[in-house]
C-alpha cells in the first residue's frame, strides 16, 4: 500500500476532523495509543480515494496498518521540517 501525505491532504484531514495533523501525532506519540477512528482518518489522508472500505481491504493486521500510517505521517512531517531549514 502506497501511503503518502501531501499538504492538500493534511489540510483536508484537518477540515474533516477538526484536528491538526501535527497535534494528532503529538497525542499519539504521548499516549502511545492510536484509536481505530484516528487510524482510518489518517489513512484517508494518505492517498487519493483512500476510504474506510480500502482500509478494510488492506490485508494486514491493524497494528501493522497503524504503524505504516504513523510512519507515513512522520515522513511527511520530517520532510516539511527539512524543507523549512
C-alpha positions, 0 to 999 in steps of 0.5 A: 500500500502506497501511503503518502501525505501531501499538504492538500491532504493534511489540510483536508484531514484537518477540515474533516476532523477538526484536528491538526495533523501535527497535534494528532501525532503529538497525542499519539506519540504521548499516549502511545495509543492510536484509536481505530477512528484516528487510524482510518482518518489518517489513512484517508489522508494518505492517498487519493480515494483512500476510504474506510472500505480500502482500509478494510481491504488492506490485508494486514493486521491493524497494528501493522496498518497503524504503524505504516500510517504513523510512519507515513505521517512522520515522513511527511512531517520530517520532510516539511521540517527539512524543507523549512531549514 
